[in-house]
Each structure stands twice: as C-alpha cells, then as structure tokens.
Amino acid sequence: MDHNLSGLSTRECEHVSQALAQEILGPGVSAFGDGEDGGREATFLGRVPYPSELEAWGGYGVVRAEFRQRTDQQPQDAVS
C-alpha cells in the first residue's frame, strides 16, 4: 500500500513519526518536540518488542525523524 505523504506539514510529520514509533516500539516511547536543529526525537529505555516479541531489544534508544522540504525535487529523487 502506497501513501502520499508529500502534503504533510513539519508538525504533521512529527506526529506521524511519533505515532509510528509508539506503535512499533510500544508505550514506553517518550516523544519530544523540536530539537535545536529542528529534528524530531523520541527516546525509550527498557525492553521493546522490536524486531519481534521473540527477538526483543533492550536498552536505551533514540528515534529521530528528519523532515526535508524541497519543492524543486521530484518525489522519486527525494528518497536518495
């Protein structure tokens, strides 16, 4: 299933990233707002069911999502 995310604002991108992190890594993810460089961050400490419940990872982790907005770029070029 393809989703066109090109219409997301910076804030909406932040919220989608945080929701995905919480859905995949669990409710122990603590989301934060804008960082000094505009990055979106969340952290977790403890055991998370990733990549699966059987192979769960434990420890401290940082989730970071970057939003890059360039109107002069084709969508297929934006992934490179």
Buried (B, 14 or more C-beta within 10 A) or exposed (E): EEEEEEEBEEEEBBEBBBEBBBEEBBEEBBBBEEEEEEBBBBBBEEEBEBEEEEEEBEEEBEBEBEBEEEEEEEEEEEEE
